[in-house]
């Protein structure tokens, strides 16, 4: 593994450690409060500055293919890692990363982190989203999907 890839992987996995601390030391696989797509999307987003341009382009190409094929997944289908199919497993990383970046770019890191803190405290993802951003997660998902098609 190249050094730059190793640094990206270490930052990704270290961020999972931070997430699990926030979630009472539980991952999505072990009853944690964050859905799996959010765990991976956040870790991918945080490690992005350490990724090579090629790896970022691969994520983007995968996402563009999903959009073109109308194959974006429903969030519930990538929330529990035990129920994610092998095909959908890889999609969960790309789709989660895209949504996390969309939320961060739209509302900023501070608001995104407030949302995460509310989820970590036990609020559902939908309730926390409405409290922090003033719109339903369902509405955000619709706007995100439209944004990707532009």
Secondary structure, DSSP 8 states (H G I E B T S, - for coil): --HHHHHHHHHHHHHHHHHHHHTTS--GGGT-SS-HHHHHHHHHHHHGGGS-HHHHHHHHHHHHHHHHTT----GGGGS-TTT--HHHHHHHHHHHHHHHHHHHHHH-HHHHHHHHHHHHTT--HHHHHHHHHSS-HHHHHHHHHHHHH-
